[in-house]
Amino acid sequence: MFRRFGSRAGLMMVLLDEDETAQQDAFMFGPPPLGPGAPPLDRLLAYGADRLRFVHCHQALMSDAIREPGLRYSGPFALHRTHVRMLLETAGTTGDLDTQADALIALLDPEYVAHQIAAGRSLDQLTAAWQDTARKLCGH
């Protein structure tokens, strides 16, 4: 099995691929507010809510998929970071956009989300906190 996928992390990436592709299609080509056609801040807020639901639903697979350091910052994870950075820039955010995008993406980390849920925070609370942080970064 590992010859085909290279590692357990590689296998987890393959298992995530179909759902990950569907989510990417939604934020790149789908209807607003997640997809094009909505103001950048609205898209960013919709993205955060959608991604948190995805991470919560796929937490175990995602955690295993990013165990290899190279996978944590490549492939679909790099696309998500680029998307968040682009939305921050389009929203007119100033300052270090790379660091700001990294900060928002860090709040979507599967281990972080699992820890927060285990500590008693709800997905709605995590979504509200993520969106509040995004608004502040965008000056709202």
C-alpha distance (Angstrom), angle and dihedral (degrees) to the residues before:
residue distance angle dihedral
M1 . . .
F2 3.81 . .
R3 3.81 91.6 .
R4 3.77 88.7 65.0
F5 3.81 97.2 43.8
G6 3.81 100.7 26.8
S7 3.79 95.1 -132.0
R8 3.78 144.4 -1.8
A9 3.81 88.0 -88.5
G10 3.81 90.0 54.0
L11 3.79 90.3 51.8
M12 3.81 90.6 50.8
M13 3.82 90.3 51.4
V14 3.81 89.9 53.9
L15 3.81 90.8 49.5
L16 3.81 90.2 51.3
D17 3.79 95.3 44.4
E18 3.81 101.0 92.2
D19 3.81 95.2 47.4
E20 3.81 91.7 40.8
T21 3.80 90.9 51.9
A22 3.81 91.1 49.9
Q23 3.79 91.1 51.8
Q24 3.80 92.3 47.5
D25 3.80 90.5 50.3
A26 3.81 89.2 51.7
F27 3.80 95.2 54.9
M28 3.80 95.8 37.9
F29 3.81 101.2 40.7
G30 3.81 109.1 4.6
P31 3.77 129.7 102.5
P32 3.80 123.8 -73.4
P33 2.91 141.6 -58.4
L34 3.83 90.1 37.8
G35 3.78 94.8 29.6
P36 3.80 132.9 46.2
G37 3.78 119.8 -54.9
A38 3.80 99.8 56.0
P39 3.82 125.1 94.2
P40 3.83 111.6 -86.9
L41 3.81 95.4 -110.6
D42 3.81 91.1 51.0
R43 3.80 89.4 49.9
L44 3.80 91.2 48.3
L45 3.81 92.2 50.8
A46 3.81 91.6 47.3
Y47 3.80 90.3 47.3
G48 3.81 92.5 53.1
A49 3.80 92.9 50.4
D50 3.80 92.5 46.2
R51 3.79 94.4 45.9
L52 3.80 93.1 48.2
R53 3.82 89.7 53.6
F54 3.80 89.4 48.5
V55 3.81 93.4 48.3
H56 3.80 91.9 47.0
C57 3.81 91.7 49.7
H58 3.83 94.6 45.1
Q59 3.81 99.3 32.3
A60 3.82 98.5 126.7
L61 3.81 94.7 48.0
M62 3.80 92.7 43.8
S63 3.80 93.1 49.0
D64 3.79 90.8 52.9
A65 3.81 91.6 43.9
I66 3.81 93.8 57.5
R67 3.80 97.3 45.3
E68 3.80 88.5 100.9
P69 3.82 107.7 73.3
G70 3.79 93.8 -138.7
L71 3.79 92.5 57.6
R72 3.80 94.7 51.3
Y73 3.81 92.1 68.9
S74 3.80 102.7 31.1
G75 3.77 140.2 64.0
P76 3.78 115.5 14.2
F77 3.79 93.0 -2.8
A78 3.81 90.7 59.3
L79 3.80 90.0 49.0
H80 3.81 91.1 54.3
R81 3.80 91.6 50.3
T82 3.80 91.1 48.7
H83 3.80 90.7 49.3
V84 3.81 93.0 51.1
R85 3.81 91.3 46.7
M86 3.80 91.2 50.0
L87 3.81 91.7 50.6
L88 3.81 91.3 48.7
E89 3.80 90.4 50.6
T90 3.80 93.6 45.9
A91 3.81 89.5 49.2
G92 3.82 88.5 59.1
T93 3.79 96.0 -109.8
T94 3.79 113.3 169.1
G95 3.77 130.7 -150.4
D96 3.78 129.8 39.8
L97 3.79 102.4 -10.5
D98 3.80 93.3 -175.7
T99 3.80 92.4 57.8
Q100 3.79 92.1 43.0
A101 3.81 91.6 51.2
D102 3.81 90.0 47.6
A103 3.81 90.3 51.3
L104 3.80 92.5 52.8
I105 3.80 92.6 44.3
A106 3.82 90.4 49.9
L107 3.80 88.8 60.7
L108 3.82 87.4 58.7
D109 3.81 94.8 53.7
P110 3.82 109.3 129.8
E111 3.81 93.5 -132.7
Y112 3.80 91.6 49.6
V113 3.80 92.1 48.0
A114 3.82 91.6 48.3
H115 3.81 90.6 49.2
Q116 3.79 92.2 50.2
I117 3.81 92.8 48.0
A118 3.82 90.7 48.0
A119 3.81 88.6 50.9
G120 3.80 89.7 58.5
R121 3.79 103.3 -96.4
S122 3.77 115.9 135.7
L123 3.77 126.3 -132.5
D124 3.81 87.6 -112.5
Q125 3.82 90.3 55.7
L126 3.80 92.0 48.6
T127 3.80 90.4 48.4
A128 3.81 92.3 49.6
A129 3.81 91.0 48.8
W130 3.82 92.1 48.1
Q131 3.79 91.8 48.6
D132 3.81 92.1 46.4
T133 3.81 89.7 52.9
A134 3.81 91.1 48.1
R135 3.81 91.4 50.1
K136 3.80 91.4 50.6
L137 3.79 91.8 49.5
C138 3.81 88.4 51.6
G139 3.81 91.8 49.4
H140 3.82 97.4 -107.0
